[in-house]
Amino acid sequence: PEELSIHKKIEEVLNKGKQAHFSWLRHILTMASGLVAIIVALHTQQSNSQVQHVCFVLSVALLALGILCGSVALYSEVESHRALGFALVRELDARQSGEKRPVGVTATVPKLFKLAAYGCYLSLSLALFTLVVYASLMDAPGL
């Protein structure tokens, strides 16, 4: 009974951490989507140089890649619930067949989702950097 109580508290804390992470990622994706819309809508003038044009296109492409990777990473929330559901069914089947198992059910989510999260963070960071370079080149004469 006490072991089960501790296990429940640990599970509760870990779930709160996951929920906070997914909420944060949703906010980041919302901001990135808004930024893409804004920079594309406000980009009415022709770039003064090839470097500026490359920075602009690279910024938009990196933002889009970051949004895509972030969306895949967010899907891990759905996948983790699905995997946990299947693990609970296997646990229930094992217990009904008389098999003794330790308390607790775990489910693993494919590493693809973790890689997607890292890809999201990297892409959005690089997009921010290229946007700063693009903005600084807009004021630089003769480039």
C-alpha positions in Angstrom: 0.0 0.0 0.0 2.7 2.5 0.9 4.7 1.5 -2.2 1.7 2.1 -4.3 1.1 5.6 -2.7 4.7 6.6 -3.5 4.4 5.2 -7.0 1.2 7.3 -7.6 2.9 10.5 -6.3 5.9 9.9 -8.6 3.6 9.3 -11.5 1.6 12.4 -10.7 4.7 14.6 -10.6 6.0 13.2 -13.9 2.6 13.7 -15.6 2.6 17.3 -14.4 6.0 17.8 -16.0 4.9 16.3 -19.3 1.8 18.5 -19.3 3.8 21.6 -18.7 6.3 20.6 -21.5 3.5 20.1 -24.0 1.8 23.3 -23.0 5.1 25.2 -23.5 5.7 23.5 -26.9 2.1 24.5 -28.0 2.9 28.2 -27.1 6.2 28.1 -29.0 4.5 26.6 -32.1 1.7 29.3 -31.9 4.4 32.0 -31.8 6.4 30.5 -34.6 3.2 30.2 -36.8 2.4 33.8 -36.1 5.9 34.9 -36.9 5.8 33.1 -40.3 2.5 34.8 -41.1 3.8 38.2 -40.1 7.2 38.1 -41.9 5.6 36.7 -45.1 2.8 39.3 -45.0 5.2 42.2 -44.3 7.8 41.2 -46.9 6.6 43.3 -49.7 9.9 44.8 -50.9 12.4 43.1 -53.0 15.6 42.1 -51.3 18.5 44.4 -51.9 21.0 41.6 -52.2 21.3 37.8 -52.8 22.4 37.4 -49.1 19.3 39.1 -47.8 17.1 37.0 -50.0 18.8 33.8 -48.8 18.5 34.8 -45.2 14.8 35.5 -45.7 14.0 32.3 -47.4 16.1 30.3 -44.9 14.3 32.0 -42.0 10.9 31.0 -43.4 12.1 27.5 -44.2 13.6 27.0 -40.8 10.4 28.3 -39.1 8.3 25.9 -41.2 10.7 23.0 -40.3 10.5 23.9 -36.6 6.7 24.0 -36.7 6.6 20.6 -38.5 9.0 19.0 -36.0 7.2 20.6 -33.1 3.9 19.2 -34.3 5.4 15.7 -34.5 6.8 16.2 -31.0 3.4 17.2 -29.7 1.9 14.1 -31.2 4.0 12.1 -28.7 1.4 13.2 -26.1 -1.2 11.2 -28.1 1.2 8.3 -28.7 2.2 8.1 -25.0 -1.5 7.7 -24.0 -2.0 5.1 -26.7 1.1 3.1 -25.7 0.0 3.3 -22.0 -3.4 2.1 -22.9 -2.0 -0.9 -24.7 0.4 -1.6 -21.7 -2.6 -1.5 -19.3 -4.5 -4.0 -21.4 -1.5 -6.3 -21.4 -1.1 -5.9 -17.7 -4.8 -6.6 -17.1 -4.6 -9.7 -19.4 -1.5 -11.0 -17.5 -3.2 -10.5 -14.1 -6.4 -12.2 -15.2 -4.4 -15.2 -16.4 -2.9 -15.4 -12.8 0.6 -14.0 -13.6 2.2 -12.1 -10.7 3.8 -8.8 -11.7 5.2 -5.9 -9.8 3.0 -2.9 -9.3 3.2 -0.3 -12.1 2.8 -0.1 -15.8 5.2 1.6 -18.1 5.0 2.5 -21.8 7.8 3.8 -24.1 7.3 6.2 -26.9 9.5 5.9 -30.0 12.7 8.0 -30.0 11.4 9.8 -33.2 9.4 12.1 -31.0 12.3 13.1 -28.9 14.4 13.7 -32.0 11.5 15.8 -33.4 11.5 17.9 -30.3 15.2 18.6 -30.6 14.8 19.3 -34.3 12.1 21.8 -33.4 14.2 23.6 -30.9 17.2 23.7 -33.3 15.2 24.8 -36.3 13.5 27.6 -34.4 16.7 28.8 -32.9 18.4 28.9 -36.3 15.4 30.7 -37.7 15.6 33.3 -35.1 19.3 33.8 -35.8 18.8 34.1 -39.6 16.0 36.6 -39.0 18.3 38.7 -36.9 20.9 38.5 -39.7 18.3 39.4 -42.3 17.1 42.3 -40.3 20.6 43.6 -39.8 21.3 43.3 -43.5 18.2 45.3 -44.3 19.8 48.4 -42.7 23.3 47.7 -44.1 23.9 49.9 -47.2 25.3 48.3 -50.3 25.0 44.6 -49.3 
